[in-house]
């Protein structure tokens, strides 16, 4: 979400909305109020979209972090038990090459 592009798109959408509203109502005051309400709704939607993207990224990072900790703990367990074949190594693609 590139901010200048979003702002220009928002201004374009608001201008089109204002023209259509004025054409349908014929009232400048009503058009201004409805366009202002539309602008607020667009901003709320933009904020919620950014909030969702941040939440999704944080969830993904938490998931990857917990997987990394699990793999690290598993590797530490494998190193403490000599003679045991590591299942972690067998589950990787091309496990015969390592």
Backbone as JSON, one array per atom type, in Angstrom:
{
  "sequence": "XXXXXXXXXXXXXXXXXXXXXXXXXXXXXXXXXXXXXXXXXXXXXXXXXXXXXXXXXXXXXXXXXXXXXXXXXXXXXXXXXXXXXXXXXXXXXXXXXX",
  "N": [[0.84, -1.18, 0.0], [1.13, 1.76, -1.15], [1.49, 4.93, -0.01], [1.2, 7.63, -1.33], [-0.1, 6.86, -3.71], [-2.43, 5.74, -2.72], [-3.62, 7.97, -1.52], [-4.02, 9.65, -3.75], [-5.76, 8.04, -5.23], [-7.87, 7.96, -3.42], [-8.66, 10.65, -3.41], [-9.48, 10.88, -6.06], [-11.62, 9.03, -6.08], [-13.3, 10.26, -4.21], [-13.84, 12.66, -5.55], [-15.24, 11.72, -7.8], [-17.4, 10.59, -6.44], [-18.48, 12.91, -5.28], [-19.26, 14.38, -7.54], [-21.17, 12.64, -8.65], [-23.01, 12.55, -6.54], [-23.81, 15.23, -6.36], [-25.0, 15.5, -8.85], [-27.16, 13.75, -8.54], [-28.52, 14.78, -6.27], [-28.47, 17.61, -6.37], [-27.9, 19.44, -4.48], [-25.57, 21.44, -2.92], [-24.71, 21.56, -0.25], [-25.62, 19.12, 0.84], [-24.16, 17.39, -0.76], [-21.54, 18.03, 0.06], [-21.59, 17.2, 2.76], [-22.19, 14.44, 2.52], [-19.97, 13.63, 1.02], [-17.92, 14.16, 2.81], [-18.57, 12.3, 4.83], [-18.17, 9.97, 3.34], [-15.4, 10.2, 2.91], [-14.44, 9.86, 5.52], [-15.26, 7.22, 5.99], [-13.71, 5.89, 4.06], [-11.14, 6.38, 5.09], [-11.31, 5.02, 7.54], [-11.61, 2.42, 6.59], [-9.12, 2.13, 5.28], [-7.38, 2.33, 7.47], [-8.18, 0.05, 8.93], [-7.45, -1.93, 7.09], [-4.64, -1.65, 7.02], [-4.11, -2.23, 9.7], [-4.96, -4.9, 9.75], [-3.05, -6.05, 8.01], [-0.68, -5.66, 9.48], [-1.27, -7.19, 11.75], [-1.47, -9.74, 10.57], [1.14, -10.13, 9.63], [2.56, -10.08, 12.05], [1.5, -12.37, 13.27], [2.43, -14.34, 11.5], [5.21, -14.05, 11.84], [5.42, -14.79, 14.53], [4.64, -17.47, 14.33], [6.68, -18.54, 12.71], [8.84, -18.05, 14.37], [8.27, -19.7, 16.58], [8.42, -22.18, 15.33], [11.09, -22.2, 14.6], [12.31, -22.19, 17.1], [11.45, -24.7, 17.99], [12.72, -26.42, 16.17], [15.38, -25.83, 16.78], [15.52, -26.69, 19.45], [15.0, -29.38, 19.08], [17.22, -30.14, 17.55], [19.22, -29.73, 19.45], [18.56, -31.73, 21.28], [19.04, -33.98, 19.68], [21.8, -33.85, 19.35], [22.69, -34.44, 21.88], [22.31, -37.12, 22.18], [24.23, -39.49, 21.24], [24.72, -41.62, 18.39], [22.1, -41.82, 17.66], [19.77, -41.54, 15.04], [18.94, -38.6, 13.43], [15.73, -37.43, 13.08], [14.98, -35.05, 12.09], [16.85, -34.45, 10.14], [16.23, -36.41, 8.28], [13.76, -35.66, 7.36], [14.13, -33.54, 5.71], [14.21, -32.25, 2.33], [16.2, -33.9, -0.09], [17.73, -35.45, 1.7], [19.62, -37.39, 1.55], [21.9, -36.26, 0.57], [23.07, -34.82, 2.6]],
  "CA": [[0.0, 0.0, 0.0], [1.98, 2.93, -1.32], [0.65, 6.01, 0.5], [0.77, 8.65, -2.3], [-1.06, 6.27, -4.65], [-3.69, 5.59, -1.98], [-4.21, 9.3, -1.36], [-4.52, 10.1, -5.06], [-6.93, 7.22, -5.54], [-8.93, 8.4, -2.53], [-9.14, 11.95, -3.91], [-10.23, 10.6, -7.29], [-12.89, 8.4, -5.72], [-14.14, 11.28, -3.56], [-14.29, 13.61, -6.58], [-16.29, 11.04, -8.57], [-18.55, 10.49, -5.55], [-19.06, 14.25, -5.13], [-19.93, 14.74, -8.8], [-22.39, 11.83, -8.77], [-23.96, 12.97, -5.51], [-24.37, 16.54, -6.75], [-25.87, 15.26, -10.0], [-28.38, 13.11, -8.07], [-29.23, 15.6, -5.28], [-28.55, 19.01, -6.77], [-27.65, 20.28, -3.31], [-24.14, 21.53, -2.62], [-24.51, 21.24, 1.17], [-25.8, 17.67, 0.98], [-23.01, 16.77, -1.42], [-20.36, 18.21, 0.91], [-21.73, 16.36, 3.96], [-22.07, 13.04, 2.12], [-18.58, 13.4, 0.61], [-17.14, 14.11, 4.05], [-18.84, 10.99, 5.43], [-17.48, 8.99, 2.49], [-13.96, 10.32, 3.18], [-14.18, 9.24, 6.83], [-15.39, 5.77, 5.81], [-12.53, 5.42, 3.33], [-10.01, 6.4, 6.02], [-11.5, 3.92, 8.49], [-11.29, 1.2, 5.85], [-7.67, 2.1, 5.06], [-6.78, 2.03, 8.77], [-8.45, -1.35, 9.25], [-6.65, -2.75, 6.18], [-3.26, -1.61, 7.52], [-4.11, -2.96, 10.96], [-5.03, -6.32, 9.41], [-1.76, -6.47, 7.45], [0.28, -5.72, 10.58], [-1.64, -8.35, 12.56], [-1.14, -10.95, 9.81], [2.6, -10.25, 9.62], [2.99, -10.45, 13.41], [1.12, -13.77, 13.47], [3.36, -15.16, 10.71], [6.52, -14.03, 12.5], [5.31, -15.62, 15.74], [4.6, -18.86, 13.91], [8.02, -18.91, 12.26], [9.71, -18.03, 15.54], [8.02, -20.9, 17.37], [8.96, -23.31, 14.57], [12.55, -22.14, 14.68], [12.67, -22.62, 18.45], [11.22, -26.13, 18.06], [13.79, -27.09, 15.42], [16.61, -25.65, 17.54], [15.45, -27.57, 20.62], [15.1, -30.75, 18.57], [18.61, -30.34, 17.16], [20.0, -29.84, 20.68], [18.28, -33.06, 21.8], [19.71, -34.97, 18.83], [23.24, -33.8, 19.59], [22.97, -35.0, 23.2], [22.14, -38.57, 22.14], [25.08, -40.02, 20.18], [24.29, -42.86, 17.79], [20.7, -41.75, 17.27], [19.57, -40.9, 13.74], [18.11, -37.41, 13.56], [14.57, -37.4, 12.2], [14.96, -33.73, 11.46], [17.65, -34.51, 8.92], [15.57, -37.28, 7.33], [12.57, -35.01, 6.84], [14.47, -32.48, 4.75], [14.4, -32.71, 0.95], [17.58, -34.27, -0.44], [18.37, -35.83, 2.94], [20.74, -38.28, 1.29], [23.07, -35.46, 0.22], [23.63, -34.09, 3.73]],
  "C": [[0.89, 1.25, 0.0], [1.13, 4.17, -1.04], [0.26, 7.07, -0.55], [-0.26, 8.11, -3.3], [-2.43, 6.12, -3.98], [-4.38, 6.94, -1.85], [-4.77, 9.84, -2.67], [-5.75, 9.32, -5.46], [-8.13, 7.66, -4.7], [-9.52, 9.73, -3.02], [-9.95, 11.76, -5.18], [-11.58, 9.99, -7.01], [-13.84, 9.4, -5.07], [-14.67, 12.3, -4.58], [-15.42, 12.99, -7.41], [-17.56, 10.91, -7.73], [-19.25, 11.84, -5.43], [-19.83, 14.66, -6.39], [-21.24, 13.96, -8.93], [-23.44, 12.25, -7.75], [-24.6, 14.32, -5.85], [-25.34, 16.38, -7.91], [-27.21, 14.68, -9.54], [-29.2, 14.0, -7.14], [-29.45, 17.04, -5.74], [-28.28, 19.97, -5.62], [-26.16, 20.26, -2.98], [-23.85, 21.16, -1.17], [-24.62, 19.74, 1.41], [-24.62, 16.91, 0.36], [-21.76, 16.88, -0.55], [-20.42, 17.3, 2.14], [-21.54, 14.89, 3.6], [-20.65, 12.7, 1.67], [-17.67, 13.34, 1.82], [-17.33, 12.77, 4.76], [-18.13, 9.88, 4.65], [-15.98, 9.02, 2.75], [-13.6, 9.66, 4.51], [-14.27, 7.72, 6.7], [-14.2, 5.18, 5.05], [-11.32, 5.37, 4.26], [-10.11, 5.28, 7.05], [-11.16, 2.59, 7.82], [-9.8, 1.04, 5.62], [-6.96, 1.73, 6.37], [-6.98, 0.57, 9.13], [-7.64, -2.29, 8.35], [-5.19, -2.79, 6.64], [-3.14, -2.39, 8.82], [-4.16, -4.47, 10.71], [-3.7, -6.83, 8.87], [-0.69, -6.58, 8.53], [0.0, -6.93, 11.46], [-1.23, -9.67, 11.88], [0.37, -11.18, 9.8], [3.11, -10.66, 10.99], [2.66, -11.91, 13.7], [2.07, -14.7, 12.72], [4.75, -15.19, 11.34], [6.52, -14.85, 13.78], [5.34, -17.1, 15.39], [5.98, -19.34, 13.48], [9.0, -18.96, 13.42], [9.52, -19.29, 16.38], [8.52, -22.15, 16.65], [10.47, -23.36, 14.67], [13.02, -22.6, 16.06], [12.49, -24.13, 18.6], [12.32, -26.89, 17.36], [15.11, -26.99, 16.17], [16.63, -26.57, 18.75], [15.59, -29.03, 20.2], [16.53, -31.08, 18.18], [19.49, -30.5, 18.41], [19.78, -31.21, 21.31], [19.01, -34.14, 21.01], [21.21, -35.02, 19.09], [23.61, -34.42, 20.93], [22.9, -36.52, 23.21], [22.97, -39.13, 20.99], [24.55, -41.36, 19.67], [22.85, -42.86, 17.34], [20.59, -41.01, 15.93], [18.59, -39.75, 13.92], [16.96, -37.46, 12.57], [14.46, -36.06, 11.48], [15.73, -33.76, 10.16], [16.97, -35.37, 7.87], [14.35, -36.63, 6.7], [12.87, -33.9, 5.84], [14.52, -33.05, 3.35], [15.89, -32.95, 0.71], [18.35, -34.68, 0.8], [19.56, -36.75, 2.71], [22.03, -37.52, 1.01], [23.71, -34.8, 1.43], [24.38, -34.99, 4.67]]
}
